[in-house]
């Protein structure tokens, strides 16, 4: 799924009015499994490495895949969830729960760019027949379904949160979700 979608799904699942620490944990957990990708790819691009090399070569390198295996592992995040529950830490449990939700959605939606979600037991990567982005693997249909689901969840979040800052955040999330599609549709039509 696209990054705004992960944040929207996690907020809908875990965020509550008047619970700032809980809400921050949910959003941080939703972003955590992709943080290494943004740091590695962003750093490589900032050093002048071409996008083609970053996403066609470095992304699939053993070094990068090792990092992705760790931060996208059901076992790693499951262990963090268990620690949070054992310590009775709502923040840690929600952080880990949001990360698990993220990778649970990623697992069936990566065609040929998936991650080894069962590390350290195996480095096997599931190659789903569907993709969240690749039109050769139903990416257009998945994108449409993702946007519909996210817009529905944004309505739920709008109703759940009455305060202006939260509603600004909901509006920003909607713009981050729909804005690129409108821009690309305009540029490439």
N, C-alpha and C positions, 0 to 999 in steps of 0.2 A: 504494500500500500504506500501511497505517497505520505511524506512526513506530516502534513496537516491532518490527514485522516487518522494517523496513529494518535495524535494529540486529542483529536475530537472523540475518538472511541474511548480513550482512557479517561477523559474528563466526564463523559457520559456514564462510564462505569463506576468511577470512584469519587469524583469531585462533589462537594456539598457546600451549601452556603455557610459562611461563618467558620470555615475550617481551612484556613490558609495553608497550614503546614501539610495537611492531607492533600490539598489541591496541588501544591507545588510538588509533592512527592509523586502524585499521579502523572503530572506533565513531565517531570524529570525522568521517571521510569519509562514513559512512552518514548522518550527521545534517546534513552541510554543505549539501546542495541545498535543504533545507527551512528552514534557519536564518533566511533573510530573511523567509520567511512568518511564522514565529513572532515575530520582532522587529517586523515591520510590523503584523501583526494584534494581537499582544499590546500594543504601544504604542497603537494606535488604540482598543482596548477599554479600556485603562487611562485614556485621556483621555475616556472616556464615550461614544465613538461606538458606536452600536447594532451588535450582531452582524449584523443584516440588512444594514445599510449596509456594514459591513466586508466581508462575504462575497458580497454581491450586487452591490455597486458598486465599492468600492475595490479588491477583489481583481482585477477585470477592467479597472481603469484603466490607461491607457498607462504611467503612472509605475511602478506595481507590476509590470506585465507586463514592463517593461524590466529591472527588477531580477531577476525570475524567469527571464528569458531568459538572463541572464549566468550565474546560479548553477545553471542546469539545462541548460546547453549541453554536448552531447557533444563539441563542439570545444574548449571551454574546459577541460573535465576531461581530454580526450584530450591536450591540450598539456601539462597539469600532469603527467599520467602519463609522457609522453615526456621531460619535464625530469627527473623522478625516475629514470627508467631511464638517461638520459644521465649523470646525476650519480651513478649507482649508489647511490641513496638508497632503501633499502627502505621507510622510513617515508613518504616522499613518494609513492612508487609505490603503496603499499597505501592511503594516504589517497585518492589519485585513483582507484584501482581500486574502492574501496568506494563512492565517489561515482558512478562510472560504473555500478556495479551498481544503485545506487539509481535512477538515472534510466532505466536499461534496464528496470527493473520498472515504473516510473511510466508510461513511454511508452505501453504497450498497455492501461493500466488507468485512464485518465482519459477519461471520455465527453465532457463539455462543460466541463471545467475544467482542461484540459491546459496545458502550457507550450510555448513555442517552443524545442524542444530542439536546433534546428539553427542557432541564432544564432551568429555574425553573418552567416551566408550568407543566412538567411531568417528571417522572423518567423512563418512558417506553423506552425499548431498542429494536430496530428493529433487528430481527434475519434474516439476508439475506440468501437466498438459496445458495449464492456463497460466497467464501472466497478468500482473496488474498494469503493465505498460506496453508490452510487445504485441502489436496488432496481428502478428503471425500466430499468436497463441491466445487469441480472444481478448487481447488487451483493451480494445475499444469497448467491448461489452462489460468487462470488469470495471473499467473506468466509469462508465455510466452508472453501474450498480453502486460503486463506491461513492460517487457524488450524491446519488439519491439517498443512500444510507446516511452519509454525513450531513446532508441538509436536514434530514429528519431528526438526527441527533442534535443539530444546532438549534432547532426549534425546541426540543426538549430542554436543552441547556438554557435557552433564552427564558423559558418558563420557570425553570428551577431557580435561576439567579435573577433577582430584581434590581440589584445595585448597578449603578452606572459603570464602574470599572469592569465588572464581570460582563456586562452586556457589550461594552466596547471590545473586550477580548473575544466574545462570541462573534461579533461583527467582523473583527479582524481575521478570525479563523475562517469565516465564510469567504471573505475576500481572498485570503491566501489559497483557499481551495479552488474557487471559481475563477479568480483573476487570471492565472496563467492559461487556462483553457480559452477564455475570451480573447486574451492577447494573441495566443498562437492561432486561434481560429481566424482572427482578423488578419494576422500577418501572412498566413499560408493559404488563405482562401482565394 
